[in-house]
Structures are given as structure tokens and as C-alpha cells.
Amino acid sequence: MLSLLPIDGVLAVIAAWLSIGICGVFALRRFAFVSRVLFPAGGLVCLALALFALQALFQSPQVAVLPLGLPGLPFHLRLDALAAFFLLVIGGAGAGVSIFAAGYFRQGEGTPPGLLCLEYHVFLASMAMVVLADDAYAFMVAWETMALSSFFLVTANHKVPEIRDAGFLYLLVAHVGAIAILLCFGVLQANTGDYTFANMRAQSLTPFWASAAFLLALFGFGAKAGIFPLHVWLPEAHPAAPSPVSALMSGVMLKTAVYGMVRVSFDLLHLQLWWWGALLLAVGLATALFGVVFATVQSDMKRLLAYSSIENIGLLFAAIGLAVIFNAYGMRALSALALTACLFHVASHALFKSLLFVGTGMVLHATGQRNLGRLGGLVRFMPWVAWLVLIGVLASSGLPPLSGFASEWLLLQTFLFTPGLPHPFLNMVIPVLAAAVALIAALAGYAMVKFFGVVFLGQPREETLREAHDAGWLERIGMLWLAAGCVVLGLLPTQFIVLIDRVTIDLLGWGLGRQVAQTGWLILAPFSVERASFSPLLFFGGVLFCSVLAFLLVRAIYHGHMRRAPPWDCGFAWQTARMQDTAEGFGQPIRQIFEPLLRLERHLPTAADREPRYRVVVGDHSWFRLYLPIAHGVEFLARQVGRLQRGRISIYLLYSFLTLLFMLFLVR
């Protein structure tokens, strides 16, 4: 297999995914064949994609032309280091999710299994084509295919009105963003009529038109990524989709928008201006803070994870902003550090967020609940899911020595290394923003503690939870793969940075690989050990040693002298699960601190309630202040335009006649 050229191998992988999807159509309702044969085959194809991408990282860029599409408009494809890295992420995360999906999907859930198989594998193929595309035509065709296939996956259970609404909102925002991306490509081709990326790289736009292209790219790719205030579709679509689809959308699809932003900023545009980076930095940190605050106050598992994805996307855009700022001032080493932090977090987030979403899917299947207020104590009944989800929670919280800590630590170092910028305002503000990154990381840990503690710890809040079943063997394999990725990236960050080095050298002419290799594989030091360093393996070894030592000491001291007794209950013997902390109570301090950011609706109990409950509904100000007025304005215009349609042929002929007179007047 590896004797093929990497680009040929990637095209073979895409063809294999499409073939698997077509096989699903011919086996439309053969659930066992689709789930036990086709989805595992798709997972193996994902592994093949990761191998081809890994091979491509160490080779020169390769190009291909496919005779598809319109006459004179073939698909131009290019596999360079940046594309290979994102294909590696798609293949690595997609393998775990696909194997999990083979055991997860159940018969009779909305869309027929064969059709779901087609949509799923077309979704994977279109994401790979987005990364491979080397002209605007191929990119937009793949981008729209990705949007449509993911729309059908989101609305898999289309009989539920809320799911249909979430899907339509997602499709609307996706198409608005696609228009901005298309306009961006129109600016980049500089009125030459050649929409290949090679032609765009050769253009030298003025700062005005380069800024126009950058802003259009920020809007278009930001809409797909879910940056604030273009995020409204994300907390609706991700909970509506089946959990494996949510994992792919959050863990992988959002990264195609990050890919597009990096491609335009560092490859297609020949210059970077410092204020582009400042704008990205401001938007990214605002998005991250918004997402993490809303994540801490959610009472729905999947909505909590969706808002957590918004937070991580914000950090990624902030890292891109720092890379643009440093590159604009010729500080290539710091620019490479920022871009390395961004790409490291791309891979890290793809793994741990996919793991968390598939874990919530198992909880949803086992209990029928996704409301945190009705869960609890599941670690006793779902130990495999609980311990594997705990790895994802720790990685998402940014705790060492897992992957989330390594990427966020690199990003924090980028903020702290900024003194020396020639711009005095940036030189003063950017290090201060490191405190915002630390706050966001702390709140992310708070949200993950809430998520894991309320779902898996304590006592079951419903008696039916005692009947919950653990993950099957296919689900366990998929989750183990994703969890292993979080551990490996966390313990061996230096080796992964060497891979990322191929991308940063290609885009910036600078990389960290040689510098981090000088300190050896045990210690990660972006510049020097004296300035900042971290040894994940030594840290892990120290934690493991202390844990084993504590266990042995406890066993040696208390062995044979222990007795079990009920815990002290303050004199109140009738404790129930309702007395333990709830999701709403856990998030109450954050609601009070950040109340101006939230739209709170408090529902107070009345004296007539037989079971009084206090309930708080958290809303989004941007939805009510921005999107609803736009929707009402569009409805008003539609009603006015609707008055032109009277259903009479004479009226339509009059419109045509008046239009003809107007055109003749213009010609004259």
C-alpha cells in the first residue's frame, strides 16, 4: 500500500469511502451488514489515510488533476505538508469514531442504516477533498458536499421538529459562510480569471484588497468554525446529531475551517498585517471566554460539550492571530511557536472531544437521558465508559501529562514570550492576555469537573440508571483508540512537534523541531530549558510513583485494621440522591459572576406545586439581539415581495413588459 505515491493513496482512500457508502445504499436496511462490516471497513480506511498522510509529511508537495466537473474546470489537487497534517487528523480521529459507530448505531433510529452509511462516508470523503483541493472550484464543491452530507447526518432523526430546526439553522449559516469564502477566492484571483491556488499565490495584492480577502475568509471560515457571534448553529446542531456524528463534526469538521484560515493567511496571501492578528486574537479570546462560560452553566451533556468546542475553537483562532502578528514583524521563531501550538491543539482537540462525544453517546444509549439533572453514579454500572471518558475530561481540562496540557502550555508560552514586539501597545497587552488564557483554562477544568462528577460520581438520581449497561466491544475499541491518542500526544509531545515542524517550515520558513530535539525526547523546551521546559514522562513517573507508594503505605499500615461503617450524616439518616449537588447548583457561582453575559430566565416554584422545583434557563443575548431581528426583517421583506405574486398571468406579463421597458431605457 505504501509503495503508492501518497496523493494516489489518499485518492484511493476517498474512492474507498465512496464505495463503502454506495454499498450501504444497496444494503439499505441490512443493519447487521452495515454496522458490523461497512463501518469497521470505513475505520480501517481511516487508518490507511493516516498512514498515507504521515508518509506525505516527509515528502515534497505532490499535485494531481482530476477530469471532473465542468469542461475546462478540472479538479486541481495538491498534497503538501499542511494538507497532510490535517489528513492525519481526519484519519486518526475518524478511525476511532468509525469503529465506535459500528457498535453504537441501533436499528430503527431515524434514517435507514444504509443511507446513514452513505451520508457518513461521503462526509469523511468530502472533508479529505476540502484539504486536498488546490483551486477554488474543487474547494467549494467539496465544501458544499461536506455541508450537505453533515446536514443530513444532523437531521438523521428528522421526525423530531427540534432536530429539523437545528439542521436548517446549521445549513443556513454554512451557506452564508460559503458565500463569503467564494468572495474571498474572487478577491485572491485578482481579476485574472484563474481560480487555481497556484495563481492566487502568485498575486501581489495591495494591503486594501489583501485585507478584504482576509476579512472575508475570517467571516466564512469563522461561520463554519463557530466563532462568536457566528456560533449560534453549533450548540443546536451538535446535540441534535447522533453522537458519532457530533464527534466528527466537533473533533474534525470544525478543523477544516481552521485549515482554511491557515491556508489563506499563510499560503495564499503574500503578506500579513499586524492588525489582522490583533483582530484574530481579540475574536478568538472573546469566543473562548464566551464558550467556556456557557459550558459551565449547561445542564445538557451534549450542549455542554458543544460550548466547550466553541471555547477550543477560540483558542485556535487566538493562536493563529499570534502567529500572524509575529510573522508580520518578521519574528519567525515566535510565529512558528504560535502555529505549532495551534496545530498541536488541532490534533489534541480532535481526539479528546471525539472521545467525550462518543462517551456521552454511550451514556445516552444506556440511560435514555442526556439531562445532567437525571444522571449520576454511572461509574458503578459503566466502568469502561467512565474511566475512558475521564481521560478525555483530564485532557480537555488541560491537566498534565495528557495532550490538552501540552498544546495549551505551548500556547501560554507563546503569550509569555511576546516582549520584544516593535509595537508598544501589543508589547504591553499580549502578555496581559495570558491571564485570560489562564482564566479560560481554569473555567474549562471547572466545566469538565461538573460534567464528569454529575454524570458518573455520586448516587443515581433515577432508579432506572441502575439498569445501565456498559459499552460493547466495538465501542470500547473506538474509545480506547481515542484515549490512547490523548495519552501518546501528552507523553511524547516532542516527537509530534517534529511532525508539525514540516508544516511550519513550509509555511513560515522556520520550525521548532531542531530546537526541541536538542533537549532530548524527555524534556519539552520551546526555546531553552532555562526559560521554560516540561517533562511529561518524568511528571507521569512521579505521579505514578507517589500513587503506588501511597497505596502500599495505606495497605501496610491499615491492613487487617479496617472496618466499614456508614458515613456521618449530621444526624439525618434519610439521605437521598436529590441531596447531592446538581448541575444547576454546580454552575451557580459562574452564573452570578458572569451574569451580564447570560440571558437568565428564572422559573420560581409556587405554593400550588406538589413538587416545587427552582429552574433557571440560560439564553444567548446574541440570538435575541442579533439573529431574531434579522429573521423578523427577512420575514417582513418576504411578505412584501409576496404581494407581487397574485397568481394572475396578466400581472406577470405586466412585470415582464415593465422590465423590458426598463432595460431598453438603460440601453438607450
Protein Blocks (a to p, Z undefined) as FASTA:
>chain_A
ZZpcfklmmmmmmmmmmmmmmmmmmmmmlmklmmmmmmmmmmmmmmmmmmmmmmmmmpcc
ddddddehjehiacdddddfklmmmmmmmmmmmmmmmmmmmmmpcghiajafklmmmmmm
mmmmmmmmmmmpccfklmmmmmmmmmmmmmmmmmmmmmbmklmmmmmmmmmmmmmmmmmm
mmmmmmmnnonopacfklmmmpccdfklmmmmmmmmmmmmmmmnopafklmmmmmmmmmp
cfklmmmmmmmmmmmmmmmmmmmmmmmpmbdcfklmmmmmmmmmmmmmmmmmmmmmpcbf
klmmmmmmmmmmmmmmmmmmmmmmmmmnopaklmmmmmmmmmmmmmmmmmmmmmmmmmmm
mmmmmnopabfklgghklmmmmmlmmmmmmmmmmmnopafbfklmmmmmmmmmmmmmgop
ablklmmmmmmmmmmmmmmmmmmmmmmmmmmmmmmgcjdfbfklmmpccddfklmmmmmm
mmmmmmmmmmmmmlmmmmmmmmmmmmnopafklmmmmnojkbccfkbmkloccdfklmmm
mmmmmmmmmmmmmmmmmgopaccddddeehpabbcfklpccfklmmmmmmmmmmmmpccd
dddddfklmbdcdddddddfklmmmmmmmmmmmmmmmmmmmmmmnopaklmmmmmmmmmm
mmmmmmZZ
